[in-house]
Amino acid sequence: MEFPTNLRWKKVEELGKGGQATVFSVKDTTGALKGTYALKPLKPDADTQAYKRFQDEVSAIKGVDHPNIIKIIESSKPEDAFHYYVMEFHKDAQSLKSLLRSSNNPFHNDALKSLNLFRQLVSVIEAIKGAGIVHRDLSPGNVLILPNETLKVIDFGICQIEDDETRITLVDEGLGTRNYTAPELEAGAGGTASFKSDLYSAGKILWSAVTNRLAFAKEKLVFNNLSMYKLGLDVMTWHLHHIFEGTIRDNPDHRFDSPNAAMEKVMLVNGAINMKGFPLELLVLEHRCKFCFIGEVASRTDWMPGSPKNPFQIPDGLNLIPIVCNHCLSWDVIDQLGLQKELVRRNALN
C-alpha cells in the first residue's frame, strides 16, 4: 500500500496483516514525534460498512484513556481520501496468541501472573463499559504483552458503541474469534452484546494463558475434563475455578453482574493464592492434610457422633466427620457429604 505524499508519516515496514487491515511501522517525517509508531490504514476499496467500523474503532480507542488500551496518536479526518490512524508501538511486545504453546509464555502454570493478566482485562472492560463500549473480540490475538507483563488491548474493529441515540449493532455476522467469542454473539444466536460478553472472553483468555493452550468451544469442559485439577496444573491454579465460574458460562445471567464484582472476586482469589489456601479438590479428592500438605487424612470411625471417644463432642445429625492426618496427626472435622456435593455442582456447570 502506498501512502499519500503529503502524509507526515513515513512507512518503515509491514508489521502484520489480518483479515481487516495491514499495519505498518512508521516514523514522523516532521521530527515532532521521535521513535517508531504503528499506522493502520483503511483499505482503499473498503465498503461503507468497513468504513463505519473503522471510524467506530477510532472513536472507541480515542474515547477511553486507559493504561491497558493502545493509544491513538493521530487519525485522519472524515473528509480525507486516505483513512488511517497512528497508534503507539511497542517493539518488544508480543501478542498473547504468539506466546501460547511456547516455552516463553510467562503465565503458564502461574496462578498469580495469570490472575494479574485477568485483572488487567477486567480493568479494561470496566473502563470501556463506562464509555458505552463492548469490545466483542477479546482474544489472545488482540492482547499484546509487554516485557513487564503489562497488557495492551488492541483492535476495536467490531466493537459496539452506544450513545443516547444510536446503538451500532452488527446483527448475525458471527464476528469475533472462534472459541473466545461469547455464545450470545455467535452467528444466529440473536443475543445482546454487553460487558458480560467481554467478561466471557476474558475468562477464556485467562484459561488459555495459564494452560498454555488455545481455548475450547464448549463451556462445561473448564469445569470437568479441562479443569485446572484434571489438567494437573499447579495446586494454586485450582483456585481460578472461582473466576471461570463467573465468566465462562453459557448463560450471561450466570456471569459476574458487573466488572466490579469480577474485580472483587479477583482480590479474594489473589488472597487465597498468596496465603497458599487449600483447594477443595485437595481435601476431598486427594485426601491431603490442609495443615502439613504432606500427610493424608482419613476418617476416625471411633470418633463419630455418639462415641464416648469423640474428642469434638459432635452432636448427632450434623453430618460432620472427624478426620486425622497420618503424618502430623492434626485433627479436624469436615462435612464430607457437603463437600462432595459441591464438587458435583462444580462439574455440572456450563
C-alpha positions, 0 to 999 in steps of 0.5 A: 500500500502506498501512502499519500505524499503529503502524509507526515508519516513515513512507512518503515515496514509491514508489521502484520496483516489480518483479515481487516487491515495491514499495519505498518511501522512508521516514523514522523517525517516532521521530527515532532514525534521521535521513535517508531509508531504503528499506522493502520490504514483503511483499505482503499476499496473498503465498503461503507460498512468497513468504513463505519467500523473503522471510524467506530474503532477510532472513536472507541480507542480515542474515547477511553484513556486507559493504561491497558488500551493502545493509544491513538496518536493521530487519525485522519479526518472524515473528509480525507481520501486516505483513512488511517490512524497512528497508534503507539508501538511497542517493539518488544511486545508480543501478542498473547496468541504468539506466546501460547504453546511456547516455552516463553509464555510467562503465565503458564502454570502461574496462578498469580501472573495469570490472575494479574493478566485477568485483572488487567482485562477486567480493568479494561472492560470496566473502563470501556463499559463506562464509555458505552463500549463492548469490545466483542473480540477479546482474544489472545490475538488482540492482547499484546504483552509487554516485557513487564507483563503489562497488557495492551488491548488492541483492535476495536474493529467490531466493537459496539458503541452506544450513545443516547441515540444510536446503538451500532449493532452488527446483527448475525455476522458471527464476528469475533474469534472462534472459541473466545467469542461469547455464545450470545454473539455467535452467528444466529444466536440473536443475543445482546452484546454487553460487558458480560460478553467481554467478561466471557472472553476474558475468562477464556483468555485467562484459561488459555494463558495459564494452560498454555493452550488455545481455548475450547468451544464448549463451556462445561469442559473448564469445569470437568475434563479441562479443569485446572485439577484434571489438567494437573496444573499447579495446586494454586491454579485450582483456585481460578475455578472461582473466576471461570465460574463467573465468566465462562458460562453459557448463560450471561445471567450466570456471569459476574453482574458487573466488572466490579464484582469480577474485580472483587472476586479477583482480590479474594482469589489473589488472597487465597493464592498468596496465603497458599489456601487449600483447594477443595479438590485437595481435601476431598479428592486427594485426601491431603492434610490442609495443615502439613500438605504432606500427610493424608487424612482419613476418617476416625470411625471411633470418633463419630457422633455418639462415641464416648471417644469423640474428642469434638463432642459432635452432636448427632445429625450434623453430618460432620466427620472427624478426620486425622492426618497420618503424618502430623496427626492434626485433627479436624472435622469436615462435612464430607457429604457437603463437600462432595456435593459441591464438587458435583455442582462444580462439574455440572456447570456450563 
